[in-house]
Amino acid sequence: MGRAAIGPGSQYYLERLTLNIFLFDLIQFNSIRLDPIAGSWQFNDMLACIILVSWLALLWLYFLWSRRRYYKAAWQLPGPVGWPFIGMGLQMMNPQTFLQYMDGLSHKYKAPFISWMGTNCFLYVNDPQTVEQIFNSTHCTNKGDFYRFMSSAIGDGLFTSSSPRWQKHRRLINPAFGRQILCNFLPIFNAEADVLLEKLDVEGVQRGKSLEIYEILKKIVLEAACQTTMGKRMNFQHDGSKAIFEAYSGITEVCVKRMLSPWLYPELIYRWSRLFDRQQKVVGVLFGFVEQLLQPAVSVVGVEDSDANKQLEEEQHQHQHQHQRQQQQQRRIKSKSIFIEQVREHVERGQQMSWQDVRDEANVIIAATFETTSTALYFTILCLAMHPEYQEKLHDELCAELPEHGDISIEQLERLSYTEMAINESMRLFAPVPMVLRRAGQDLELRRDDGVYLIPSGTQIGIDIYNMQRDVRVWGPLARTYNPEAHFGPDAPTRHAFAFVPFTKGLRMCIGYRYALLLMKLLLAKIFRCYRISTAARLEQLLVKGNISLKLKEYPLCRVERR
């Protein structure tokens, strides 16, 4: 139809329809932009969001770019990827299954391999060749960053400190653990061994009780550690000391729990957690104990004057037989031979040590000496109790080399070759410190059978001593059995020098390894010369827990018989 066909009425309705459409569009537009100020705000908010997202994206890209060398290493040495931000935290957070989980990974992935703990690049190592490279590298003398959780709790001592502090303190403290000085500790070791024998006889033989020997050993070892390092007798057999042992156990559990929980790495978050509250309680007990040790007192070592002799007579009257010989023997030892006297001299001479340094070192040395030595000693006794055939061979050697009664000399201890084999075999199966952590201070070239790989500076390195020393690929088909002769006997096959590292090796070997071996040898000789120990437990039934020092989920009871 043409335009003339539209009449006035139709034109009206058409114009009216056009106007209605225009008004509808205008209303719709104003419903969006009715308030120009609000519209401006919405525009600014959107712009701010765009800028914020852009900055976050740039920061994330920069974060990824700055870590490109870690990703390259992870691509070359692939391991489990884990979850964003927490890595393998969820899988590793349970100390009771941690070591078994890592053993499974070492068979699934070719070690050494890269994984992640939180956002930290983590190199897992469990073969002797790589362990040798790490322990002998000048770039890997510093402990892993995770040890800062321990140093913040109990102090920055030799066990946790980094260079140059570690090198300086190691040089100053090293003389306190020299061979000649350790020989001076033999009277204390012999006296504490007699206390142990009396405890075993009264509780195990006369009363016929099944004993949890670990609890008895901890008191003996801690007593010996306090006397030989701090020059102070604590009488743990008589006084209430349960809180101290619970505190030492608690602080290691707290630190390991935090190491395996990446979400607790930030200090701000950790201080609001229940774990921090528990840490504060046990740290208070330990600091009070160490302050008590550091208080000026008459040393058990080198007592000369009449007042000291009077004090000795009073103590002899109180404790009778079990301390009499101990007090008489210790008077012959020079006081300057012990740790506390040497570091006190360094402080007084102003030789780069403060009293806070002394407190930190005392706390760490007591904890490390007590924890590792009592753990290794207990597992040796338990293994011999589970394997009576090796216990009898040990007893035969002790009968041939030692008198039936009396103190044991250093010369006699050095002749106990089978005793040392028994200790080494138990430490192989049950490494006192199951895993140690190091940090790559500089880029490190790692040699593997399929090439050379660059490990970037800052990488956290976990050396799995526990699983390496049980690996059939290293130790053969009897790797998970207790057999001293097969692994350490004269006819045993030659192993890699770093296949057995219970006290680590290389540039940062444990300062107290001679001390621990001497004390363990003497206590074992005293025990098995006089007693036979048995247990219903079996090796395959023991469930271990990953901790700073190795623990059992349950400690089996033992029976003691007089020979």
DRENVO-359940 format. One record per residue (C-alpha): residue number from 1; x, y, z. Coordinates in pm, 1 decimal. Each point is the difference from the previous one (the first is absolute). Layout:
! DRENVO-359940
<NUM <X Y Z>>
...
This chain:
! DRENVO-359940
<1 <0.0 0.0 0.0>>
<2 <120.0 357.0 -66.9>>
<3 <37.3 275.4 253.6>>
<4 <-337.6 156.2 -105.0>>
<5 <-172.0 -309.9 114.2>>
<6 <76.7 80.4 362.9>>
<7 <-275.7 215.9 136.8>>
<8 <18.7 253.9 279.4>>
<9 <-118.3 -253.8 254.4>>
<10 <255.5 -243.8 -108.9>>
<11 <267.5 272.2 4.1>>
<12 <-95.2 88.1 357.5>>
<13 <26.1 -349.8 115.5>>
<14 <332.2 -37.8 -180.7>>
<15 <143.3 313.8 162.2>>
<16 <-136.3 -107.4 333.8>>
<17 <163.6 -338.4 -41.3>>
<18 <330.2 165.0 -93.5>>
<19 <-19.3 227.4 306.5>>
<20 <-75.9 -292.9 227.8>>
<21 <295.7 -188.6 -136.3>>
<22 <227.3 303.5 54.6>>
<23 <-125.2 52.2 355.6>>
<24 <48.2 -369.5 79.1>>
<25 <358.9 15.9 -125.9>>
<26 <63.5 316.7 199.4>>
<27 <-136.1 -155.5 319.4>>
<28 <212.1 -307.8 -53.1>>
<29 <310.2 216.0 -54.4>>
<30 <-70.6 210.8 308.3>>
<31 <-49.1 -312.3 208.7>>
<32 <366.8 -69.1 -68.8>>
<33 <140.2 354.4 6.3>>
<34 <-263.3 177.0 207.3>>
<35 <263.1 112.7 254.8>>
<36 <314.3 129.3 -171.3>>
<37 <193.1 -12.4 329.7>>
<38 <-84.7 -368.3 57.3>>
<39 <93.7 -71.5 -358.0>>
<40 <337.0 164.4 57.5>>
<41 <53.9 -212.6 307.1>>
<42 <-81.0 -316.9 -189.1>>
<43 <245.0 95.6 -272.6>>
<44 <273.9 74.8 256.5>>
<45 <-63.4 -326.5 181.5>>
<46 <26.9 -191.8 -322.8>>
<47 <320.1 183.1 -91.0>>
<48 <148.8 -69.5 343.9>>
<49 <-86.4 -369.0 -33.2>>
<50 <164.6 -15.4 -340.5>>
<51 <314.9 167.8 133.4>>
<52 <8.7 -226.3 307.6>>
<53 <-43.5 -317.2 -205.9>>
<54 <266.1 120.2 -240.2>>
<55 <247.2 64.8 282.8>>
<56 <-74.7 -339.7 157.3>>
<57 <52.8 -165.8 -334.9>>
<58 <330.3 184.5 -45.7>>
<59 <112.5 -93.0 350.9>>
<60 <-93.4 -364.0 -61.0>>
<61 <189.2 -0.2 -330.2>>
<62 <301.1 158.3 170.1>>
<63 <-18.4 -261.8 277.9>>
<64 <-4.3 -280.3 -257.7>>
<65 <278.4 163.6 -202.3>>
<66 <221.7 45.1 305.7>>
<67 <-34.8 -373.1 75.5>>
<68 <53.1 -120.6 -355.4>>
<69 <328.6 -172.1 98.2>>
<70 <-183.2 -210.4 261.7>>
<71 <-259.7 -101.8 -259.6>>
<72 <276.0 -93.4 -242.3>>
<73 <161.7 -220.5 265.9>>
<74 <-338.4 -155.7 77.9>>
<75 <-50.3 -70.2 -370.7>>
<76 <338.0 -176.4 -20.0>>
<77 <-34.9 -191.5 329.7>>
<78 <-375.8 -58.8 14.6>>
<79 <-169.3 -107.4 320.5>>
<80 <-349.4 35.8 151.0>>
<81 <-147.1 342.3 -80.6>>
<82 <-229.1 44.2 299.7>>
<83 <-262.0 271.1 45.5>>
<84 <34.7 374.2 -70.4>>
<85 <153.0 197.9 288.2>>
<86 <26.2 -302.6 235.3>>
<87 <186.0 -248.4 -221.2>>
<88 <13.4 -344.4 163.4>>
<89 <-116.5 137.9 333.2>>
<90 <-321.9 -201.6 16.8>>
<91 <174.3 -328.7 -79.4>>
<92 <293.4 60.1 235.8>>
<93 <-173.5 159.6 296.7>>
<94 <-27.4 -322.2 203.7>>
<95 <334.9 -85.8 171.9>>
<96 <-117.5 -359.3 51.8>>
<97 <-14.8 -67.1 -374.6>>
<98 <249.7 257.2 -130.0>>
<99 <302.4 -233.6 -34.9>>
<100 <-206.4 -276.0 -160.2>>
<101 <-151.1 252.5 -243.7>>
<102 <345.0 125.4 -105.4>>
<103 <120.3 -358.9 -44.7>>
<104 <-289.6 -63.1 -237.4>>
<105 <82.4 314.1 -200.6>>
<106 <365.3 -104.9 -32.0>>
<107 <-112.7 -315.4 -181.7>>
<108 <-255.3 182.0 -216.6>>
<109 <236.0 281.6 -105.6>>
<110 <369.3 -19.7 -71.6>>
<111 <184.5 165.4 287.3>>
<112 <127.4 259.5 33.7>>
<113 <-316.3 178.2 -107.2>>
<114 <-158.4 343.3 46.1>>
<115 <-328.8 59.5 177.8>>
<116 <-153.8 282.6 203.6>>
<117 <-58.5 77.6 366.2>>
<118 <-222.6 303.7 7.5>>
<119 <157.2 221.8 -266.9>>
<120 <349.8 -130.0 82.0>>
<121 <185.7 -202.5 -261.7>>
<122 <88.1 -327.5 173.6>>
<123 <269.9 -242.4 -123.8>>
<124 <-45.1 -351.9 138.0>>
<125 <318.2 -208.9 32.1>>
<126 <35.4 -363.5 109.7>>
<127 <300.3 -141.8 -185.7>>
<128 <361.4 -6.2 132.0>>
<129 <153.4 163.7 -309.1>>
<130 <-217.2 311.4 26.4>>
<131 <26.6 5.7 380.0>>
<132 <379.1 14.4 -33.6>>
<133 <-23.8 296.7 -236.4>>
<134 <-232.6 187.3 235.7>>
<135 <192.8 -67.2 322.6>>
<136 <335.8 89.9 -157.9>>
<137 <-118.5 312.9 -180.3>>
<138 <101.7 337.3 143.3>>
<139 <-327.5 132.9 -142.8>>
<140 <-211.8 -232.2 218.3>>
<141 <136.0 49.1 351.9>>
<142 <-300.9 203.7 113.2>>
<143 <-298.4 -181.3 146.4>>
<144 <-332.7 20.0 -180.3>>
<145 <-228.3 298.8 48.6>>
<146 <-248.3 -218.5 188.0>>
<147 <244.2 -18.7 293.8>>
<148 <-82.5 362.9 72.2>>
<149 <-309.7 -136.7 171.7>>
<150 <228.7 -177.1 248.5>>
<151 <237.3 291.4 46.1>>
<152 <-290.5 234.6 72.2>>
<153 <-118.9 -244.7 266.0>>
<154 <313.1 -120.4 183.4>>
<155 <275.1 230.9 -122.4>>
<156 <245.4 22.4 -287.4>>
<157 <263.2 -257.5 97.8>>
<158 <237.3 -222.1 -198.2>>
<159 <-281.7 -230.8 -110.8>>
<160 <-199.6 276.9 -169.4>>
<161 <236.0 292.6 -68.4>>
<162 <143.2 104.3 -336.8>>
<163 <335.1 135.2 -110.2>>
<164 <188.0 206.0 103.3>>
<165 <-150.9 -40.9 350.2>>
<166 <21.4 -379.2 -19.0>>
<167 <367.2 2.3 -105.2>>
<168 <94.9 239.4 279.1>>
<169 <-182.6 -189.1 276.0>>
<170 <112.8 -340.0 -127.9>>
<171 <361.8 114.3 22.7>>
<172 <-47.5 126.2 355.9>>
<173 <-197.2 -301.6 127.8>>
<174 <187.2 -277.4 -182.0>>
<175 <270.6 -44.8 270.9>>
<176 <-268.6 -100.5 252.5>>
<177 <-58.8 -320.4 -200.9>>
<178 <360.7 -101.8 -64.2>>
<179 <108.0 -359.0 59.0>>
<180 <209.0 67.5 310.9>>
<181 <-277.0 198.9 163.0>>
<182 <-250.4 -276.3 -76.9>>
<183 <228.0 -244.5 179.1>>
<184 <-33.6 219.0 308.8>>
<185 <-374.9 -65.0 -6.6>>
<186 <39.9 -375.4 50.2>>
<187 <-39.1 16.5 381.5>>
<188 <-338.7 172.4 -45.9>>
<189 <-104.8 -247.6 -266.7>>
<190 <99.1 -295.2 218.3>>
<191 <-182.1 141.0 301.5>>
<192 <-318.5 66.1 -198.1>>
<193 <22.0 -351.1 -146.2>>
<194 <-0.5 -138.4 355.3>>
<195 <-309.5 205.6 78.0>>
<196 <-163.4 -149.6 -310.0>>
<197 <91.3 -355.4 102.3>>
<198 <-146.4 50.7 345.2>>
<199 <-321.7 135.0 -152.9>>
<200 <-27.1 -300.3 -234.3>>
<201 <70.5 -239.6 284.7>>
<202 <-253.2 149.1 241.3>>
<203 <-281.0 59.4 -248.1>>
<204 <58.1 -281.3 -246.8>>
<205 <150.2 -286.2 201.7>>
<206 <-107.7 39.0 361.4>>
<207 <-348.0 130.2 -74.7>>
<208 <-36.2 -205.9 -317.9>>
<209 <-152.0 285.7 -198.2>>
<210 <2.4 38.3 -377.1>>
<211 <176.9 328.4 -62.7>>
<212 <-31.0 281.3 -250.5>>
<213 <376.5 32.6 -19.7>>
<214 <-4.9 319.3 -206.4>>
<215 <-132.1 201.2 294.8>>
<216 <281.0 -128.2 224.0>>
<217 <267.9 66.6 -262.0>>
<218 <-112.9 358.4 -57.2>>
<219 <58.5 86.9 365.0>>
<220 <345.0 -158.0 2.0>>
<221 <112.7 166.4 -323.2>>
<222 <-135.9 342.9 95.6>>
<223 <169.3 -26.2 339.5>>
<224 <331.8 -84.2 -167.1>>
<225 <-47.3 283.8 -252.0>>
<226 <-66.2 257.7 273.2>>
<227 <307.5 -105.8 196.7>>
<228 <243.2 -23.3 -291.0>>
<229 <-106.6 319.0 -178.7>>
<230 <-132.3 224.4 278.4>>
<231 <183.7 -143.3 302.7>>
<232 <-318.7 -39.1 199.8>>
<233 <-171.0 -305.9 148.9>>
<234 <-379.0 3.1 -27.6>>
<235 <-98.3 -332.6 165.8>>
<236 <-273.0 -83.4 -251.5>>
<237 <-46.5 -341.0 162.3>>
<238 <-126.9 165.3 319.6>>
<239 <-154.5 331.8 -91.5>>
<240 <-313.0 58.6 -202.9>>
<241 <131.5 34.9 -355.2>>
<242 <-298.2 -110.7 -208.3>>
<243 <-73.0 356.4 -114.6>>
<244 <352.5 41.8 -138.3>>
<245 <-15.2 -316.5 -210.1>>
<246 <-347.8 85.8 -123.9>>
<247 <125.6 346.2 -94.0>>
<248 <293.1 -137.2 -203.4>>
<249 <-234.6 -240.7 -176.2>>
<250 <-261.6 271.2 -47.9>>
<251 <229.8 259.8 -155.8>>
<252 <121.8 -241.4 -269.5>>
<253 <-356.4 -105.0 -80.3>>
<254 <-111.6 362.0 -24.6>>
<255 <286.6 96.6 -233.1>>
<256 <-49.4 -301.6 -227.1>>
<257 <-375.6 58.8 -14.2>>
<258 <62.9 356.3 -114.4>>
<259 <264.4 -112.0 -253.8>>
<260 <-256.4 -234.2 -156.3>>
<261 <-282.4 260.6 0.6>>
<262 <74.8 272.2 -259.9>>
<263 <-305.7 203.1 101.9>>
<264 <170.8 58.4 336.8>>
<265 <321.6 140.6 -152.1>>
<266 <-109.7 367.4 22.9>>
<267 <76.6 121.3 350.5>>
<268 <-320.3 202.9 24.0>>
<269 <-217.3 -304.8 -66.7>>
<270 <208.5 -229.3 219.1>>
<271 <-30.7 227.0 304.6>>
<272 <-378.6 -41.1 -10.3>>
<273 <17.3 -379.8 -13.2>>
<274 <-32.0 -251.7 283.1>>
<275 <342.8 -133.6 -93.4>>
<276 <157.4 332.1 100.0>>
<277 <-172.4 -14.3 339.1>>
<278 <145.2 -346.6 57.4>>
<279 <344.1 122.6 -107.7>>
<280 <-8.0 281.5 253.8>>
<281 <-79.0 -241.1 281.4>>
<282 <280.9 -247.4 -74.6>>
<283 <252.3 275.0 -75.9>>
<284 <-71.3 151.0 341.3>>
<285 <85.1 -331.9 166.3>>
<286 <320.5 -46.3 -203.1>>
<287 <125.2 355.3 53.7>>
<288 <-58.7 -32.8 371.5>>
<289 <194.5 -327.1 1.3>>
<290 <295.5 147.9 -191.3>>
<291 <6.2 308.7 223.4>>
<292 <17.3 -236.1 296.9>>
<293 <298.5 -172.6 -159.6>>
<294 <172.5 332.2 -62.5>>
<295 <-38.9 117.8 359.5>>
<296 <332.0 24.9 186.5>>
<297 <48.9 -322.1 193.4>>
<298 <270.8 -231.3 122.6>>
<299 <90.7 -211.8 -300.4>>
<300 <-4.6 -375.3 21.2>>
<301 <330.2 21.2 -185.1>>
<302 <319.9 97.0 177.5>>
<303 <-124.0 58.3 357.7>>
<304 <294.6 88.9 224.4>>
<305 <-88.9 212.7 302.5>>
<306 <-128.6 -115.1 339.1>>
<307 <-349.0 147.7 -46.8>>
<308 <-39.3 -202.3 -315.9>>
<309 <116.8 -311.9 181.9>>
<310 <-256.9 63.6 270.2>>
<311 <-270.1 29.1 -265.4>>
<312 <115.9 -325.7 -151.4>>
<313 <-24.7 -174.6 335.9>>
<314 <-357.6 121.8 44.3>>
<315 <-97.5 -125.5 -343.5>>
<316 <170.4 -332.4 67.3>>
<317 <-204.8 -33.5 315.4>>
<318 <-321.7 67.0 -195.7>>
<319 <56.0 -219.6 -299.6>>
<320 <232.1 -264.9 145.6>>
<321 <138.3 -258.5 -241.0>>
<322 <-126.5 131.7 -334.9>>
<323 <175.9 338.7 26.4>>
<324 <295.5 -67.4 228.3>>
<325 <236.6 -130.9 -263.8>>
<326 <-119.2 262.0 -246.6>>
<327 <93.0 289.4 228.3>>
<328 <340.4 -141.5 84.2>>
<329 <93.6 -64.7 -363.5>>
<330 <-113.6 337.7 -128.9>>
<331 <232.6 188.1 233.5>>
<332 <289.7 -104.6 -220.7>>
<333 <-129.9 173.1 -310.6>>
<334 <116.4 348.6 -89.2>>
<335 <-282.2 251.2 -6.5>>
<336 <136.7 182.9 -302.4>>
<337 <-68.5 -303.2 -216.9>>
<338 <-376.8 49.6 -14.3>>
<339 <-200.3 208.6 -243.7>>
<340 <-133.3 258.7 243.4>>
<341 <345.3 86.6 137.1>>
<342 <146.8 40.9 -345.8>>
<343 <-276.5 226.6 -129.9>>
<344 <5.8 199.0 324.3>>
<345 <367.5 67.0 -65.0>>
<346 <-79.0 114.5 -354.9>>
<347 <-263.9 242.5 129.3>>
<348 <228.5 143.3 267.4>>
<349 <275.7 50.9 -255.7>>
<350 <-244.2 163.4 -242.0>>
<351 <64.5 -261.3 -268.1>>
<352 <-309.8 60.9 -212.9>>
<353 <-245.1 -173.6 233.7>>
<354 <-267.8 153.5 220.6>>
<355 <-191.7 -157.0 287.6>>
<356 <-301.5 -22.7 -230.0>>
<357 <215.9 -205.5 -236.1>>
<358 <93.0 -221.5 295.2>>
<359 <-367.6 -50.8 88.0>>
<360 <-85.2 -88.9 -359.0>>
<361 <290.8 -241.6 -33.8>>
<362 <-68.1 -161.7 338.6>>
<363 <-366.2 -52.6 -86.9>>
<364 <78.8 -156.5 -337.2>>
<365 <296.3 -211.8 117.1>>
<366 <-193.6 -149.1 291.6>>
<367 <-301.0 -72.1 -223.8>>
<368 <205.7 -150.0 -284.0>>
<369 <221.5 -211.2 229.0>>
<370 <-291.5 -134.4 198.0>>
<371 <-237.7 -63.4 -290.6>>
<372 <232.6 -168.5 -249.8>>
<373 <205.1 -205.4 247.6>>
<374 <-295.4 -135.7 196.3>>
<375 <-180.5 -82.0 -326.7>>
<376 <295.5 -187.5 -152.1>>
<377 <71.2 -182.2 327.3>>
<378 <-360.9 -108.4 39.6>>
<379 <-29.9 -141.2 -351.7>>
<380 <323.9 -193.9 46.9>>
<381 <-132.1 -160.1 319.6>>
<382 <-335.8 -70.8 -165.0>>
<383 <161.1 -162.4 -306.3>>
<384 <216.5 -220.8 221.1>>
<385 <-304.7 -92.0 208.6>>
<386 <-183.2 -105.0 -317.2>>
<387 <301.7 -199.7 -124.4>>
<388 <136.7 -210.4 289.0>>
<389 <255.0 -175.0 -223.9>>
<390 <186.7 328.8 -52.6>>
<391 <-43.0 92.9 365.3>>
<392 <184.1 -318.9 96.9>>
<393 <286.4 78.2 -237.4>>
<394 <23.5 344.0 155.8>>
<395 <3.6 -152.8 347.9>>
<396 <280.9 -236.1 -102.1>>
<397 <214.5 295.8 -106.6>>
<398 <-71.8 187.6 321.8>>
<399 <96.0 -301.1 210.4>>
<400 <325.5 -35.3 -192.0>>
<401 <101.1 367.3 13.6>>
<402 <-144.0 138.3 325.4>>
<403 <21.5 -88.6 368.5>>
<404 <-320.8 -109.8 166.4>>
<405 <-10.9 311.1 218.4>>
<406 <165.4 339.0 10.8>>
<407 <41.9 299.2 -225.3>>
<408 <66.1 -26.8 -372.1>>
<409 <300.3 178.7 -148.9>>
<410 <39.0 162.3 -341.0>>
<411 <243.7 -273.4 -105.9>>
<412 <-254.8 -269.6 79.3>>
<413 <-272.7 183.1 -189.6>>
<414 <219.0 26.8 -308.3>>
<415 <35.4 -380.2 -9.6>>
<416 <-378.8 -58.7 -10.7>>
<417 <-32.6 -46.0 -377.0>>
<418 <-319.5 -209.0 6.8>>
<419 <-164.8 251.7 233.2>>
<420 <73.9 272.9 -251.8>>
<421 <-140.7 -217.2 -280.4>>
<422 <-323.0 -48.6 196.5>>
<423 <-31.3 376.2 54.4>>
<424 <68.2 81.9 -365.1>>
<425 <-253.0 -254.3 -122.5>>
<426 <-275.5 141.5 219.8>>
<427 <83.7 355.8 -111.1>>
<428 <-13.0 -119.8 -360.7>>
<429 <-350.7 -139.7 43.1>>
<430 <-120.7 276.5 230.3>>
<431 <187.7 319.2 -85.7>>
<432 <-6.3 220.0 314.3>>
<433 <-62.0 304.7 -219.9>>
<434 <-210.1 -136.0 -290.0>>
<435 <22.1 304.1 -228.9>>
<436 <222.3 307.8 -10.4>>
<437 <-61.2 317.7 -196.3>>
<438 <250.5 218.8 -177.8>>
<439 <-28.7 313.3 -210.9>>
<440 <186.6 70.3 -322.4>>
<441 <180.8 325.0 75.4>>
<442 <113.2 30.0 -362.6>>
<443 <-76.8 -177.7 -324.2>>
<444 <101.4 -364.6 25.5>>
<445 <89.3 -239.8 -281.0>>
<446 <-145.9 -339.4 84.5>>
<447 <140.9 -304.3 -175.2>>
<448 <-235.4 -288.4 -70.3>>
<449 <56.7 -311.2 -211.4>>
<450 <-198.4 157.7 -284.8>>
<451 <164.0 342.2 0.1>>
<452 <86.8 315.8 192.7>>
<453 <-278.2 220.2 135.3>>
<454 <6.3 353.2 137.8>>
<455 <-161.8 40.4 340.8>>
<456 <-81.5 370.8 49.8>>
<457 <107.2 197.1 303.1>>
<458 <-265.3 -2.5 271.8>>
<459 <-117.3 -355.8 -68.1>>
<460 <-91.0 -193.9 316.3>>
<461 <169.1 -342.1 5.9>>
<462 <-139.0 -293.5 198.8>>
<463 <242.6 -289.9 61.7>>
<464 <-206.8 -307.9 90.5>>
<465 <249.7 -191.8 215.2>>
<466 <-260.1 -240.3 138.8>>
<467 <-115.5 -140.9 -334.0>>
<468 <344.1 10.1 -162.6>>
<469 <146.5 -221.0 273.7>>
<470 <-282.7 -252.4 -50.5>>
<471 <6.6 -0.7 -380.5>>
<472 <53.7 -343.9 -155.9>>
<473 <162.7 174.9 -298.7>>
<474 <275.9 116.0 233.5>>
<475 <16.4 -271.1 269.8>>
<476 <-117.5 -310.8 -180.7>>
<477 <-277.6 -250.0 75.6>>
<478 <55.5 10.2 378.9>>
<479 <-35.3 378.2 14.7>>
<480 <-309.5 -4.5 222.5>>
<481 <122.5 -266.4 240.7>>
<482 <222.9 32.2 305.4>>
<483 <326.8 -180.0 -79.8>>
<484 <318.5 166.8 134.0>>
<485 <236.2 -246.9 -164.5>>
<486 <-159.0 20.4 -346.4>>
<487 <27.1 378.8 -17.4>>
<488 <294.8 92.7 224.5>>
<489 <192.5 -323.6 51.1>>
<490 <347.9 -65.1 -142.3>>
<491 <-147.6 -192.9 -294.5>>
<492 <-272.8 255.1 -77.7>>
<493 <8.9 144.0 -354.4>>
<494 <145.8 345.8 -42.9>>
<495 <-263.6 274.3 0.7>>
<496 <11.8 356.7 -119.3>>
<497 <166.4 219.5 264.6>>
<498 <-318.0 210.3 29.8>>
<499 <-247.4 -290.0 12.0>>
<500 <19.4 6.1 381.3>>
<501 <-23.6 349.6 148.7>>
<502 <-182.6 -14.9 337.2>>
<503 <188.6 312.1 120.1>>
<504 <27.8 146.3 -353.4>>
<505 <344.0 46.4 -157.5>>
<506 <201.5 255.4 -184.6>>
<507 <43.0 366.9 83.9>>
<508 <-273.6 12.8 263.4>>
<509 <31.8 -334.0 176.1>>
<510 <-157.3 -21.0 345.8>>
<511 <234.1 144.7 262.7>>
<512 <-108.9 -252.1 264.1>>
<513 <24.7 -329.1 -189.8>>
<514 <304.1 -122.1 198.5>>
<515 <-174.9 90.4 323.9>>
<516 <-313.7 -193.8 -99.6>>
<517 <190.4 -311.4 -111.6>>
<518 <211.8 -5.7 315.6>>
<519 <-301.0 29.4 230.1>>
<520 <-203.8 -258.2 -193.6>>
<521 <283.9 -250.4 -7.4>>
<522 <59.0 25.8 372.1>>
<523 <-367.0 -25.4 98.4>>
<524 <-59.3 -296.6 -229.7>>
<525 <308.5 -178.2 133.2>>
<526 <-114.9 48.6 358.6>>
<527 <-356.5 -113.8 -72.6>>
<528 <65.1 -313.1 -205.1>>
<529 <297.9 -112.0 208.4>>
<530 <-239.8 -50.8 292.3>>
<531 <-351.3 -37.5 -144.9>>
<532 <-199.3 -167.3 -273.8>>
<533 <-279.4 208.0 -155.8>>
<534 <-293.2 -140.8 -198.2>>
<535 <-321.3 125.5 -158.9>>
<536 <-302.5 -142.4 -178.9>>
<537 <17.0 274.2 -264.9>>
<538 <120.9 -72.8 -353.0>>
<539 <189.9 222.2 -237.5>>
<540 <-272.6 8.8 -265.1>>
<541 <-258.6 106.5 260.6>>
<542 <174.3 323.3 97.0>>
<543 <-167.1 316.7 -130.5>>
<544 <234.1 297.3 -20.5>>
<545 <-85.6 370.4 2.7>>
<546 <192.6 263.0 -191.1>>
<547 <129.3 258.2 246.2>>
<548 <319.3 196.5 62.8>>
<549 <115.4 -323.5 163.0>>
<550 <-162.0 -331.6 -87.1>>
<551 <-294.8 -107.0 214.7>>
<552 <-227.4 -302.3 26.7>>
<553 <-376.2 17.7 1.0>>
<554 <1.8 -249.2 289.1>>
<555 <297.0 -107.7 211.3>>
<556 <-0.8 -374.8 72.2>>
<557 <67.2 -130.3 349.8>>
<558 <313.7 -200.2 79.6>>
<559 <86.3 -267.0 255.6>>
<560 <328.1 6.9 192.8>>
<561 <177.6 -308.2 140.1>>
<562 <319.1 -10.7 201.5>>
<563 <271.2 -217.9 -156.6>>
